[in-house]
Amino acid sequence: MNLDDLKTLLLVRDQGGFAAAARTLDLNPASVSRRVAEIEAGLGLRIFQRSTRRFSVTEAGEAFLTRLAPLLDEFDAALGSAETLSTDPGGTLRMTTSVSFGHEVVMPLLGGFHAAYPGIRVELILSDSNLDLVRDRIDLALRLAPAPAGALISSRILTARYRVVASPAYLQQNPAPARPEDLAHHPALRFPLPGFRDRWMFRDTAGRVTEVPVDGWLICSNALSLRRAALDGLGVALLTDWLVGQSLRDGTLIDLFPQLEVTATGFESGIWALYPTKAYLPQRVRLMIDFIRREAGRAAV
C-alpha cells in the first residue's frame, strides 16, 4: 500500500463511487473496485459498503478517511512547497469560469501568472454553463455562488458584493429611486435566473431585509451585456462589484443604494474555486488558486 492507494480511497469517497473515481483516474471501474478491495484487505478494514443498488462509506471507513485526509493534505502542501522552490512547475491547466469573470478578472491576471510560472500552459474555457468537471476533464472551475453544493471540493477565493446601478444619462431622464421600493417604477435589466429576474433583496445596517419585486423589458443571460445596457441608459441593473467597480470609480455608472447590501440569492456570495478532489490536486491548480486569490484581492482593494 502506498500514497496513491490512500488517495484512491479518498477519491472514491469524494466522487461518491467507483465509476466516478475511475473517470478521474482514466481507469476501468472494475480495476478501481478491485484495487480498493485489495487495500481494504491489507488494512483489515471494510471502508466501503457495496451493493447493486447502494454505495456508502462504513462508519469505520469514515473515521479512517476523516483522519487520513488532513494528513495527505499536509503531505501535498509540503511537497508543493518543496517543488515550488526546487523545480519549475509545468503541465497544462484546464480551467473554466463564466464569460464575464473570465474577461474582467482572470484574463488581466494571466500575463502575471505566466511570468511567474512560464512552464504552465493554461487552457481557459469561458462558459456561462456549469461544465461537468469530471466528464470534461476540468482541473479547476471558478464560479460565482452563495455557497457551492454537491460533491466537489470548494474554496472561497473572493467575496462578491452586488450593487444596483444606473448611468448618469438614465438618471437625467428618470428620478433616482430614493428607496428600494421605488424600483417598481424603473425598468430592471435582468438575468434569466431565479431571484434575479423577479425580486431583489436589500439589507440595511440594522440587518432588516426588504424584498422588492422588479420587472423590465430586457432580460439577458450575459453580465457584460447587462453592463453595456446599463451604461447605455436602458434601465437599472443588479451587478457584482468586480464587474462595475471601474465604472463606479469613473462615474459612468452610479450606485443607487451605497448604504445597503443587495443580492438576488444570498448576502454571502463569493467566487469559489471548485475541483474534483483534494486527493489528486496538481501543483499547478494550487498555484493558480493562490495567485488569483492574492492578485484579484489586491486589485479589489
Disulfide bonds with the S-S distance in Angstrom:
none
